[in-house]
Amino acid sequence: MKEKKKIISKNIVIKCIKRLILILIMIVSLFVAQASHVFGANDPLAVINNLSTFIFSIVRAIGMILMLWGIVQIGMALKSHDPSQRASGFMTLAGAVIITFAKEILDLITGG
C-alpha cells in the first residue's frame, strides 16, 4: 500500500514538473518572440548584427531553459540520493551556463 502511494505521488510530481517546464518554455518563447525584432537597414552590416543579436538571444533562452532543467535534476538527485543523476544534473547545469553565456565567451576569445 505504501509503495503504491509512493508511485502515485511520484507520478503526480513528474506531471507537475512537466507542466511547469512546458509553461516556462511557452513564457520564454513569448518573450523571445516579442522582444527580438530584426529590422532591415541601409547598412548591410547592421542587418547582420541584428540577425546575430536575434540568434544569440534564442541561444541564451535555450541555455536558460537547460539551466532550469539542470537545477531540477540536481534537486531531484539530492532528494533521492542518486549520484549518477546528480552528476548528470551538474553536467547539464555546466553546459547550460556555457550555452547561456556563449556570446560573451566568444567576445572574450575573439577580443571583440
Phi and psi in radians as a Rosetta constraint file:
Dihedral C 1 N 2 CA 2 C 2 CIRCULARHARMONIC -1.189 0.35
Dihedral N 2 CA 2 C 2 N 3 CIRCULARHARMONIC -0.670 0.35
Dihedral C 2 N 3 CA 3 C 3 CIRCULARHARMONIC -1.148 0.35
Dihedral N 3 CA 3 C 3 N 4 CIRCULARHARMONIC -0.675 0.35
Dihedral C 3 N 4 CA 4 C 4 CIRCULARHARMONIC -1.119 0.35
Dihedral N 4 CA 4 C 4 N 5 CIRCULARHARMONIC -0.689 0.35
Dihedral C 4 N 5 CA 5 C 5 CIRCULARHARMONIC -1.148 0.35
Dihedral N 5 CA 5 C 5 N 6 CIRCULARHARMONIC -0.682 0.35
Dihedral C 5 N 6 CA 6 C 6 CIRCULARHARMONIC -1.138 0.35
Dihedral N 6 CA 6 C 6 N 7 CIRCULARHARMONIC -0.710 0.35
Dihedral C 6 N 7 CA 7 C 7 CIRCULARHARMONIC -1.130 0.35
Dihedral N 7 CA 7 C 7 N 8 CIRCULARHARMONIC -0.761 0.35
Dihedral C 7 N 8 CA 8 C 8 CIRCULARHARMONIC -1.122 0.35
Dihedral N 8 CA 8 C 8 N 9 CIRCULARHARMONIC -0.783 0.35
Dihedral C 8 N 9 CA 9 C 9 CIRCULARHARMONIC -1.193 0.35
Dihedral N 9 CA 9 C 9 N 10 CIRCULARHARMONIC -0.594 0.35
Dihedral C 9 N 10 CA 10 C 10 CIRCULARHARMONIC -1.167 0.35
Dihedral N 10 CA 10 C 10 N 11 CIRCULARHARMONIC -0.700 0.35
Dihedral C 10 N 11 CA 11 C 11 CIRCULARHARMONIC -1.117 0.35
Dihedral N 11 CA 11 C 11 N 12 CIRCULARHARMONIC -0.676 0.35
Dihedral C 11 N 12 CA 12 C 12 CIRCULARHARMONIC -1.146 0.35
Dihedral N 12 CA 12 C 12 N 13 CIRCULARHARMONIC -0.720 0.35
Dihedral C 12 N 13 CA 13 C 13 CIRCULARHARMONIC -1.121 0.35
Dihedral N 13 CA 13 C 13 N 14 CIRCULARHARMONIC -0.734 0.35
Dihedral C 13 N 14 CA 14 C 14 CIRCULARHARMONIC -1.123 0.35
Dihedral N 14 CA 14 C 14 N 15 CIRCULARHARMONIC -0.718 0.35
Dihedral C 14 N 15 CA 15 C 15 CIRCULARHARMONIC -1.095 0.35
Dihedral N 15 CA 15 C 15 N 16 CIRCULARHARMONIC -0.727 0.35
Dihedral C 15 N 16 CA 16 C 16 CIRCULARHARMONIC -1.143 0.35
Dihedral N 16 CA 16 C 16 N 17 CIRCULARHARMONIC -0.701 0.35
Dihedral C 16 N 17 CA 17 C 17 CIRCULARHARMONIC -1.150 0.35
Dihedral N 17 CA 17 C 17 N 18 CIRCULARHARMONIC -0.734 0.35
Dihedral C 17 N 18 CA 18 C 18 CIRCULARHARMONIC -1.094 0.35
Dihedral N 18 CA 18 C 18 N 19 CIRCULARHARMONIC -0.727 0.35
Dihedral C 18 N 19 CA 19 C 19 CIRCULARHARMONIC -1.136 0.35
Dihedral N 19 CA 19 C 19 N 20 CIRCULARHARMONIC -0.714 0.35
Dihedral C 19 N 20 CA 20 C 20 CIRCULARHARMONIC -1.106 0.35
Dihedral N 20 CA 20 C 20 N 21 CIRCULARHARMONIC -0.750 0.35
Dihedral C 20 N 21 CA 21 C 21 CIRCULARHARMONIC -1.126 0.35
Dihedral N 21 CA 21 C 21 N 22 CIRCULARHARMONIC -0.726 0.35
Dihedral C 21 N 22 CA 22 C 22 CIRCULARHARMONIC -1.076 0.35
Dihedral N 22 CA 22 C 22 N 23 CIRCULARHARMONIC -0.740 0.35
Dihedral C 22 N 23 CA 23 C 23 CIRCULARHARMONIC -1.125 0.35
Dihedral N 23 CA 23 C 23 N 24 CIRCULARHARMONIC -0.743 0.35
Dihedral C 23 N 24 CA 24 C 24 CIRCULARHARMONIC -1.120 0.35
Dihedral N 24 CA 24 C 24 N 25 CIRCULARHARMONIC -0.697 0.35
Dihedral C 24 N 25 CA 25 C 25 CIRCULARHARMONIC -1.099 0.35
Dihedral N 25 CA 25 C 25 N 26 CIRCULARHARMONIC -0.727 0.35
Dihedral C 25 N 26 CA 26 C 26 CIRCULARHARMONIC -1.156 0.35
Dihedral N 26 CA 26 C 26 N 27 CIRCULARHARMONIC -0.700 0.35
Dihedral C 26 N 27 CA 27 C 27 CIRCULARHARMONIC -1.130 0.35
Dihedral N 27 CA 27 C 27 N 28 CIRCULARHARMONIC -0.801 0.35
Dihedral C 27 N 28 CA 28 C 28 CIRCULARHARMONIC -1.126 0.35
Dihedral N 28 CA 28 C 28 N 29 CIRCULARHARMONIC -0.718 0.35
Dihedral C 28 N 29 CA 29 C 29 CIRCULARHARMONIC -1.130 0.35
Dihedral N 29 CA 29 C 29 N 30 CIRCULARHARMONIC -0.617 0.35
Dihedral C 29 N 30 CA 30 C 30 CIRCULARHARMONIC -1.156 0.35
Dihedral N 30 CA 30 C 30 N 31 CIRCULARHARMONIC -0.724 0.35
Dihedral C 30 N 31 CA 31 C 31 CIRCULARHARMONIC -1.103 0.35
Dihedral N 31 CA 31 C 31 N 32 CIRCULARHARMONIC -0.731 0.35
Dihedral C 31 N 32 CA 32 C 32 CIRCULARHARMONIC -1.159 0.35
Dihedral N 32 CA 32 C 32 N 33 CIRCULARHARMONIC -0.733 0.35
Dihedral C 32 N 33 CA 33 C 33 CIRCULARHARMONIC -1.181 0.35
Dihedral N 33 CA 33 C 33 N 34 CIRCULARHARMONIC -0.591 0.35
Dihedral C 33 N 34 CA 34 C 34 CIRCULARHARMONIC -1.497 0.35
Dihedral N 34 CA 34 C 34 N 35 CIRCULARHARMONIC -0.556 0.35
Dihedral C 34 N 35 CA 35 C 35 CIRCULARHARMONIC -1.611 0.35
Dihedral N 35 CA 35 C 35 N 36 CIRCULARHARMONIC -0.244 0.35
Dihedral C 35 N 36 CA 36 C 36 CIRCULARHARMONIC -2.027 0.35
Dihedral N 36 CA 36 C 36 N 37 CIRCULARHARMONIC 1.880 0.35
Dihedral C 36 N 37 CA 37 C 37 CIRCULARHARMONIC -2.040 0.35
Dihedral N 37 CA 37 C 37 N 38 CIRCULARHARMONIC 2.412 0.35
Dihedral C 37 N 38 CA 38 C 38 CIRCULARHARMONIC -1.878 0.35
Dihedral N 38 CA 38 C 38 N 39 CIRCULARHARMONIC 1.962 0.35
Dihedral C 38 N 39 CA 39 C 39 CIRCULARHARMONIC -1.862 0.35
Dihedral N 39 CA 39 C 39 N 40 CIRCULARHARMONIC 2.525 0.35
Dihedral C 39 N 40 CA 40 C 40 CIRCULARHARMONIC -1.329 0.35
Dihedral N 40 CA 40 C 40 N 41 CIRCULARHARMONIC 2.681 0.35
Dihedral C 40 N 41 CA 41 C 41 CIRCULARHARMONIC -2.446 0.35
Dihedral N 41 CA 41 C 41 N 42 CIRCULARHARMONIC 2.997 0.35
Dihedral C 41 N 42 CA 42 C 42 CIRCULARHARMONIC -1.221 0.35
Dihedral N 42 CA 42 C 42 N 43 CIRCULARHARMONIC -0.545 0.35
Dihedral C 42 N 43 CA 43 C 43 CIRCULARHARMONIC -1.567 0.35
Dihedral N 43 CA 43 C 43 N 44 CIRCULARHARMONIC 2.131 0.35
Dihedral C 43 N 44 CA 44 C 44 CIRCULARHARMONIC -1.101 0.35
Dihedral N 44 CA 44 C 44 N 45 CIRCULARHARMONIC -0.521 0.35
Dihedral C 44 N 45 CA 45 C 45 CIRCULARHARMONIC -1.197 0.35
Dihedral N 45 CA 45 C 45 N 46 CIRCULARHARMONIC -0.534 0.35
Dihedral C 45 N 46 CA 46 C 46 CIRCULARHARMONIC -1.158 0.35
Dihedral N 46 CA 46 C 46 N 47 CIRCULARHARMONIC -0.647 0.35
Dihedral C 46 N 47 CA 47 C 47 CIRCULARHARMONIC -1.135 0.35
Dihedral N 47 CA 47 C 47 N 48 CIRCULARHARMONIC -0.779 0.35
Dihedral C 47 N 48 CA 48 C 48 CIRCULARHARMONIC -1.115 0.35
Dihedral N 48 CA 48 C 48 N 49 CIRCULARHARMONIC -0.714 0.35
Dihedral C 48 N 49 CA 49 C 49 CIRCULARHARMONIC -1.129 0.35
Dihedral N 49 CA 49 C 49 N 50 CIRCULARHARMONIC -0.698 0.35
Dihedral C 49 N 50 CA 50 C 50 CIRCULARHARMONIC -1.130 0.35
Dihedral N 50 CA 50 C 50 N 51 CIRCULARHARMONIC -0.728 0.35
Dihedral C 50 N 51 CA 51 C 51 CIRCULARHARMONIC -1.136 0.35
Dihedral N 51 CA 51 C 51 N 52 CIRCULARHARMONIC -0.706 0.35
Dihedral C 51 N 52 CA 52 C 52 CIRCULARHARMONIC -1.092 0.35
Dihedral N 52 CA 52 C 52 N 53 CIRCULARHARMONIC -0.740 0.35
Dihedral C 52 N 53 CA 53 C 53 CIRCULARHARMONIC -1.096 0.35
Dihedral N 53 CA 53 C 53 N 54 CIRCULARHARMONIC -0.716 0.35
Dihedral C 53 N 54 CA 54 C 54 CIRCULARHARMONIC -1.098 0.35
Dihedral N 54 CA 54 C 54 N 55 CIRCULARHARMONIC -0.824 0.35
Dihedral C 54 N 55 CA 55 C 55 CIRCULARHARMONIC -1.128 0.35
Dihedral N 55 CA 55 C 55 N 56 CIRCULARHARMONIC -0.740 0.35
Dihedral C 55 N 56 CA 56 C 56 CIRCULARHARMONIC -1.184 0.35
Dihedral N 56 CA 56 C 56 N 57 CIRCULARHARMONIC -0.499 0.35
Dihedral C 56 N 57 CA 57 C 57 CIRCULARHARMONIC -1.218 0.35
Dihedral N 57 CA 57 C 57 N 58 CIRCULARHARMONIC -0.611 0.35
Dihedral C 57 N 58 CA 58 C 58 CIRCULARHARMONIC -1.164 0.35
Dihedral N 58 CA 58 C 58 N 59 CIRCULARHARMONIC -0.757 0.35
Dihedral C 58 N 59 CA 59 C 59 CIRCULARHARMONIC -1.087 0.35
Dihedral N 59 CA 59 C 59 N 60 CIRCULARHARMONIC -0.709 0.35
Dihedral C 59 N 60 CA 60 C 60 CIRCULARHARMONIC -1.111 0.35
Dihedral N 60 CA 60 C 60 N 61 CIRCULARHARMONIC -0.706 0.35
Dihedral C 60 N 61 CA 61 C 61 CIRCULARHARMONIC -1.117 0.35
Dihedral N 61 CA 61 C 61 N 62 CIRCULARHARMONIC -0.732 0.35
Dihedral C 61 N 62 CA 62 C 62 CIRCULARHARMONIC -1.105 0.35
Dihedral N 62 CA 62 C 62 N 63 CIRCULARHARMONIC -0.715 0.35
Dihedral C 62 N 63 CA 63 C 63 CIRCULARHARMONIC -1.088 0.35
Dihedral N 63 CA 63 C 63 N 64 CIRCULARHARMONIC -0.673 0.35
Dihedral C 63 N 64 CA 64 C 64 CIRCULARHARMONIC -1.200 0.35
Dihedral N 64 CA 64 C 64 N 65 CIRCULARHARMONIC -0.663 0.35
Dihedral C 64 N 65 CA 65 C 65 CIRCULARHARMONIC -1.102 0.35
Dihedral N 65 CA 65 C 65 N 66 CIRCULARHARMONIC -0.772 0.35
Dihedral C 65 N 66 CA 66 C 66 CIRCULARHARMONIC -1.114 0.35
Dihedral N 66 CA 66 C 66 N 67 CIRCULARHARMONIC -0.600 0.35
Dihedral C 66 N 67 CA 67 C 67 CIRCULARHARMONIC -1.125 0.35
Dihedral N 67 CA 67 C 67 N 68 CIRCULARHARMONIC -0.760 0.35
Dihedral C 67 N 68 CA 68 C 68 CIRCULARHARMONIC -1.083 0.35
Dihedral N 68 CA 68 C 68 N 69 CIRCULARHARMONIC -0.726 0.35
Dihedral C 68 N 69 CA 69 C 69 CIRCULARHARMONIC -1.115 0.35
Dihedral N 69 CA 69 C 69 N 70 CIRCULARHARMONIC -0.694 0.35
Dihedral C 69 N 70 CA 70 C 70 CIRCULARHARMONIC -1.108 0.35
Dihedral N 70 CA 70 C 70 N 71 CIRCULARHARMONIC -0.702 0.35
Dihedral C 70 N 71 CA 71 C 71 CIRCULARHARMONIC -1.134 0.35
Dihedral N 71 CA 71 C 71 N 72 CIRCULARHARMONIC -0.689 0.35
Dihedral C 71 N 72 CA 72 C 72 CIRCULARHARMONIC -1.116 0.35
Dihedral N 72 CA 72 C 72 N 73 CIRCULARHARMONIC -0.748 0.35
Dihedral C 72 N 73 CA 73 C 73 CIRCULARHARMONIC -1.082 0.35
Dihedral N 73 CA 73 C 73 N 74 CIRCULARHARMONIC -0.744 0.35
Dihedral C 73 N 74 CA 74 C 74 CIRCULARHARMONIC -1.121 0.35
Dihedral N 74 CA 74 C 74 N 75 CIRCULARHARMONIC -0.746 0.35
Dihedral C 74 N 75 CA 75 C 75 CIRCULARHARMONIC -1.091 0.35
Dihedral N 75 CA 75 C 75 N 76 CIRCULARHARMONIC -0.746 0.35
Dihedral C 75 N 76 CA 76 C 76 CIRCULARHARMONIC -1.181 0.35
Dihedral N 76 CA 76 C 76 N 77 CIRCULARHARMONIC -0.607 0.35
Dihedral C 76 N 77 CA 77 C 77 CIRCULARHARMONIC -1.210 0.35
Dihedral N 77 CA 77 C 77 N 78 CIRCULARHARMONIC -0.677 0.35
Dihedral C 77 N 78 CA 78 C 78 CIRCULARHARMONIC -1.161 0.35
Dihedral N 78 CA 78 C 78 N 79 CIRCULARHARMONIC -0.587 0.35
Dihedral C 78 N 79 CA 79 C 79 CIRCULARHARMONIC -1.243 0.35
Dihedral N 79 CA 79 C 79 N 80 CIRCULARHARMONIC -0.695 0.35
Dihedral C 79 N 80 CA 80 C 80 CIRCULARHARMONIC -1.651 0.35
Dihedral N 80 CA 80 C 80 N 81 CIRCULARHARMONIC -0.006 0.35
Dihedral C 80 N 81 CA 81 C 81 CIRCULARHARMONIC 0.979 0.35
Dihedral N 81 CA 81 C 81 N 82 CIRCULARHARMONIC 0.803 0.35
Dihedral C 81 N 82 CA 82 C 82 CIRCULARHARMONIC -1.871 0.35
Dihedral N 82 CA 82 C 82 N 83 CIRCULARHARMONIC 1.857 0.35
Dihedral C 82 N 83 CA 83 C 83 CIRCULARHARMONIC -1.164 0.35
Dihedral N 83 CA 83 C 83 N 84 CIRCULARHARMONIC -0.595 0.35
Dihedral C 83 N 84 CA 84 C 84 CIRCULARHARMONIC -1.211 0.35
Dihedral N 84 CA 84 C 84 N 85 CIRCULARHARMONIC -0.662 0.35
Dihedral C 84 N 85 CA 85 C 85 CIRCULARHARMONIC -1.211 0.35
Dihedral N 85 CA 85 C 85 N 86 CIRCULARHARMONIC -0.601 0.35
Dihedral C 85 N 86 CA 86 C 86 CIRCULARHARMONIC -1.120 0.35
Dihedral N 86 CA 86 C 86 N 87 CIRCULARHARMONIC -0.760 0.35
Dihedral C 86 N 87 CA 87 C 87 CIRCULARHARMONIC -1.109 0.35
Dihedral N 87 CA 87 C 87 N 88 CIRCULARHARMONIC -0.717 0.35
Dihedral C 87 N 88 CA 88 C 88 CIRCULARHARMONIC -1.106 0.35
Dihedral N 88 CA 88 C 88 N 89 CIRCULARHARMONIC -0.693 0.35
Dihedral C 88 N 89 CA 89 C 89 CIRCULARHARMONIC -1.130 0.35
Dihedral N 89 CA 89 C 89 N 90 CIRCULARHARMONIC -0.738 0.35
Dihedral C 89 N 90 CA 90 C 90 CIRCULARHARMONIC -1.186 0.35
Dihedral N 90 CA 90 C 90 N 91 CIRCULARHARMONIC -0.634 0.35
Dihedral C 90 N 91 CA 91 C 91 CIRCULARHARMONIC -1.160 0.35
Dihedral N 91 CA 91 C 91 N 92 CIRCULARHARMONIC -0.713 0.35
Dihedral C 91 N 92 CA 92 C 92 CIRCULARHARMONIC -1.106 0.35
Dihedral N 92 CA 92 C 92 N 93 CIRCULARHARMONIC -0.740 0.35
Dihedral C 92 N 93 CA 93 C 93 CIRCULARHARMONIC -1.117 0.35
Dihedral N 93 CA 93 C 93 N 94 CIRCULARHARMONIC -0.753 0.35
Dihedral C 93 N 94 CA 94 C 94 CIRCULARHARMONIC -1.122 0.35
Dihedral N 94 CA 94 C 94 N 95 CIRCULARHARMONIC -0.772 0.35
Dihedral C 94 N 95 CA 95 C 95 CIRCULARHARMONIC -1.106 0.35
Dihedral N 95 CA 95 C 95 N 96 CIRCULARHARMONIC -0.667 0.35
Dihedral C 95 N 96 CA 96 C 96 CIRCULARHARMONIC -1.153 0.35
Dihedral N 96 CA 96 C 96 N 97 CIRCULARHARMONIC -0.658 0.35
Dihedral C 96 N 97 CA 97 C 97 CIRCULARHARMONIC -1.117 0.35
Dihedral N 97 CA 97 C 97 N 98 CIRCULARHARMONIC -0.728 0.35
Dihedral C 97 N 98 CA 98 C 98 CIRCULARHARMONIC -1.130 0.35
Dihedral N 98 CA 98 C 98 N 99 CIRCULARHARMONIC -0.739 0.35
Dihedral C 98 N 99 CA 99 C 99 CIRCULARHARMONIC -1.158 0.35
Dihedral N 99 CA 99 C 99 N 100 CIRCULARHARMONIC -0.723 0.35
Dihedral C 99 N 100 CA 100 C 100 CIRCULARHARMONIC -1.092 0.35
Dihedral N 100 CA 100 C 100 N 101 CIRCULARHARMONIC -0.701 0.35
Dihedral C 100 N 101 CA 101 C 101 CIRCULARHARMONIC -1.796 0.35
Dihedral N 101 CA 101 C 101 N 102 CIRCULARHARMONIC 0.538 0.35
Dihedral C 101 N 102 CA 102 C 102 CIRCULARHARMONIC -1.086 0.35
Dihedral N 102 CA 102 C 102 N 103 CIRCULARHARMONIC -0.739 0.35
Dihedral C 102 N 103 CA 103 C 103 CIRCULARHARMONIC -1.119 0.35
Dihedral N 103 CA 103 C 103 N 104 CIRCULARHARMONIC -0.761 0.35
Dihedral C 103 N 104 CA 104 C 104 CIRCULARHARMONIC -1.153 0.35
Dihedral N 104 CA 104 C 104 N 105 CIRCULARHARMONIC -0.659 0.35
Dihedral C 104 N 105 CA 105 C 105 CIRCULARHARMONIC -1.137 0.35
Dihedral N 105 CA 105 C 105 N 106 CIRCULARHARMONIC -0.764 0.35
Dihedral C 105 N 106 CA 106 C 106 CIRCULARHARMONIC -1.132 0.35
Dihedral N 106 CA 106 C 106 N 107 CIRCULARHARMONIC -0.645 0.35
Dihedral C 106 N 107 CA 107 C 107 CIRCULARHARMONIC -1.128 0.35
Dihedral N 107 CA 107 C 107 N 108 CIRCULARHARMONIC -0.681 0.35
Dihedral C 107 N 108 CA 108 C 108 CIRCULARHARMONIC -1.151 0.35
Dihedral N 108 CA 108 C 108 N 109 CIRCULARHARMONIC -0.687 0.35
Dihedral C 108 N 109 CA 109 C 109 CIRCULARHARMONIC -1.209 0.35
Dihedral N 109 CA 109 C 109 N 110 CIRCULARHARMONIC -0.781 0.35
Dihedral C 109 N 110 CA 110 C 110 CIRCULARHARMONIC -1.455 0.35
Dihedral N 110 CA 110 C 110 N 111 CIRCULARHARMONIC -0.222 0.35
Dihedral C 110 N 111 CA 111 C 111 CIRCULARHARMONIC 1.331 0.35
Dihedral N 111 CA 111 C 111 N 112 CIRCULARHARMONIC 0.355 0.35
